[in-house]
Amino acid sequence: MSHQLLLIERDDKIATVTLNRAEKRNALNTQLRDEISAALGELEADGGVSVAVLTGAGPVFCAGFDTKEFETTPPAEIFAGESSRRYHHRVQHFAKPLVAAVNGPAMGGGFDLAVLCDVRIAAEGAAFGHPEIKFGAPTLFGPLAAIIGGGLARDLCLSGRRIDAQEAHRIGLVSAVVPGERLLEEAKAVARTIAEAPADTLRGVKSSILEATSWKFQP
């Protein structure tokens, strides 16, 4: 399948998926959500790929769901819609390790996207937050709580406050903070280290991770 809003590069066992909607801060409109769902399905079926790296084009990782779509459809309907459900299910259940190279702000659904990855490496200018709660959109508590603990996850999900890369590292949300120009190099290095393990073993461990951190998306 050809993708208009994604760039996909393969290098040995590593696939890099870049959200390529920089002029819209890589906001997750229906088309981009559907392309992410399709791309992850393709990579899951590709026996030559062991690990995927996910990043964003331009200065923003992902600004969240595209609020332009909220002008014609209430947020609750979008989150309950088939595109959103399919997207969340595909990212959550991707059978291979997924490394987020968070190159800039990851807000709202972009924060969720980073959280649904297995490992997060952040650029120094990265930031995270759930501002969508202020205009009535739900926040995903379960996967965030599994990473940083329930107390901090409640704080971030209920307050919508923004945290920088350094705080994200301190609370265990990201594994490392690196200069922006080194981000992809560092994220790919992590992916290559993971890919040293047999592909079947990685799938088994990923399955165990999903089983241990199981949660259900509720729009």
Summary of the structure (lengths in Angstrom):
residues: 219
radius of gyration: 16.0
end to end distance: 28.4
largest distance: 47.2
contacts: 749
relative contact order: 0.15
helix: 49%
strand: 19%
